[in-house]
Amino acid sequence: MRTVAKKNVDMTTGVIWKRLLTFMLPLLVGNLFQQFYSTVDSLVVGNYVGSDALAAVSSTSVIINALIGLFMGFSTGAGVVISRYFGAREPEKMRQAIHTAVVFSAVLGIALTAVGASLSSWMVQAMNTPASVVEGAVQYLRIYFLGVIGLVMYNIGAAVLRAVGDSRRPLYFLITSSVLNIFLDLLFVLQFRMGVAGVGYATILSQAISAVLVFVILFRSKEDYGLRAAELKISGAMLGKIVQIGLPAGFQLSVIAFSNVFVQAYVNAFDAAAMAGWGIQRRLENFILLPVQSISLATTTFVGQNAGAGKPERIREGVGVSLKMSALVTTVIVAVLFLFAPQVSRLFNQEPDVVRFAVLFLRWSLPFMVINCGNQIHAGALRGVGDARVPMFVMIGCFVVIRQIYLFVVTKFTDSVIPVALAFPVGWVTCSLIMYLIFHSQRWERDLRMSTGGE
């Protein structure tokens, strides 16, 4: 039997904050570089093509996130199942889960390509997109989905490595592809004058490289998690376990992201400058969320491994450490960005109206982002113990239902853009409160003790 490589992190023992930090830092840097794909696209078109091009690229992000959300949830479910078998020291079941996840991801990626590419024009039109932005938005979106298989396969490969505690090599691959993306963006836009299409092609080529790199590692590996061509098949029973966790998480991500299309439509009702400013705010917000999202991912793996090992006390302690870490880092970032919002916004575009909207959106939402840490960490912990349905229902309720009701009501009484900017904080605060109460009800602990034969 193959052995587990020393580079993997066993989080069932050792000092908790050190284990989490060791695992989280590569995730954070990796997520940072992954954000560079879309952010560099925005920086290049915003500075070298124009504000309409910036609005086109920025506005499509909500559609992209909506359609890939289902797969990202599947990836999360696969990671939870794999990490639990890793923690329980059941390598054969772990391998079956890995090969099932990889084959199904390839099928899902092909389907996502077909759906996204064929519906690009309809989706852009459905957001009430201004005429000056439509052509560029459709072009970028269609190119992105034609190459989305690279993103899909990279993420499932990275999920396999992270589930067994290896968060470093996915980071190296992301750094490589992100640097390549920057080079190709500048080459296609400045040298070849390809405009919005150029940044689209740069992104999908770079994502394809990251997918190739991660699968070279998995196929060459002699460890328990290594891929073998003969084992590449779908186990119905294993797929069921992955989907049981991944489908609720994916449905949640997809529905929430799709609901953001309607938030984008409220913003689009203003003008292209508001769209571009909102796009800048969303790009920067994604960067602010990177630490808490990385800690949440680390928490899911931490909880998954300790659930497999039957250690509920260590899970509780780990969640507390994760909350403190995420709140501290987010507070520092928020304070700096609040002070320097105009200067940072101008990096994307120099037009005064665009900068004004970006600063307005940022300064109304930033103070609430620390509260957002609560729902991210608690949701990650519940997924780690195999309960993905509760976070799904709570987050859809808060980020979709409550947010849409709020926007529908407030826009009936005012035509100001400020209430639109507060739509996201309303969901964050409500969700964090509910998730806190649910996690500390300790139902997950009772279920875990029963499943592991405890008292």
C-alpha positions, 0 to 999 in steps of 0.5 A: 500500500502506498503511503501519505507524503510528508508534505501533507498536513495531518490536522488531527494532532498538534497545536491548532493555530499552527496547523491552521496557519500552516495549511491556510497560508498557501491557500490564501496566497493561492486564492490571491493569485486566483483573484488576479485572473479577473482583477488583472483583466479589469485593470488592463481594460480599465486603463487601456481600453476604457470604462465601458470595457471595464463595465463589460468585464466586471458585470459578467463576473456575477454570471460566471460565479452563478454558473460555476457555483454548482461545480464549486460546491461539488468540489467542496463536497469531494474535499470533505469526503476525501478528507474524512477518509484521510483522517479515518485512515481508509485509503481505498475509499479515499482513492475511490472518492478521488477518481469518482470526483475527477471523472464526474468533474470532467463531465460537469465541466463539459456541460458547463461549457455548453450551457455558458457559451450558448446562453451568454447573450441572453444572460447579459441582456437579462441584467438590463445591461446598457447598450454600450456595454452589451457587445463587450460583455457577451464577447468576454463571457462567451470566451470565458465559458469556452475555456472554463474546463481548465478552471473546473479541472484545476479546482477539483485537482487542487481540492484533492491535494488540499483534502490530504493536507497539501495546500502548497503545490496548488499555490505554486501552480496558481502563481505560475498561471497568474504570472502567465495571465498578466503577461498574456493580458498585456500582450493581447491588449497592448501589442495585438489590440484585441481589447476585451477578447484579449483578456478573455483568451489570456484568462482561459489559456492561463487556467488551462496551464494550471489544470495541466500542472495539477494533473501531472502531479496527481498522475505521477504521484505514488501516494495513496491519492495519486490518479491511475487511468485504470481507476478513472470511473464513477462509483455510484455509491461514492458519488452519492456521498459526494453529492449529498454534501456537494449538491447543497453547497453548490446549489447554495453558491449557484443560487446566491451568485445568480441572485447577484445578477439581480443586484447587478441589474439594480446597479445597471439601472443607473449608468456605465459609471455606476457599473464600473464603480460597482465592479471595482468595489466587487473586485476589492471586496473579493480581495478582502474576503480572501483571508476569511475564505482561506481560513474557512477552507482550512477549517473545513479540512480541519473539521473533516479530518477531526470528524473522521478521527472522532475529535469533537472537542478539537473541532470546537477549539479549532473553530474558535481559533479560526474566528479570531484569526479571520476577524483580526486579519479582516479588521486590519485590511478593512481599516487600510482600504477605508482610508485609501479607497480613492487611491486604490480605486484609481488603479482601475480607472481614472474617470472621476465619476467611476472613482466616486461610485467605487469609493461610495460603494466601498465605504458603505460596505467595508465596516460590515465585512468583519461581521461576515467572518462569522457566517463563513467560518461556521458554514465551513465547519458545518460542511466539514462535519458533513452537514451542508444543507443547513448552511445552504438553507441559511445562506440562500435565505439571507443572501437571496430571499432577504437581500432581494426583498430588501432591494425591492422594498427600498428601491420603491421609496428612494432612487439613491444608490446607497441602499443598493450598496447596503444590500450585501451587508444586510445579508451578511449580518443576518446570516452571521447571527443565524449561523452562530446560533446554529453552530452553538446549538451543538446538534452537529456534535451529537450527530458526530458522536453517534456516527463514531460510536461515542456517548 
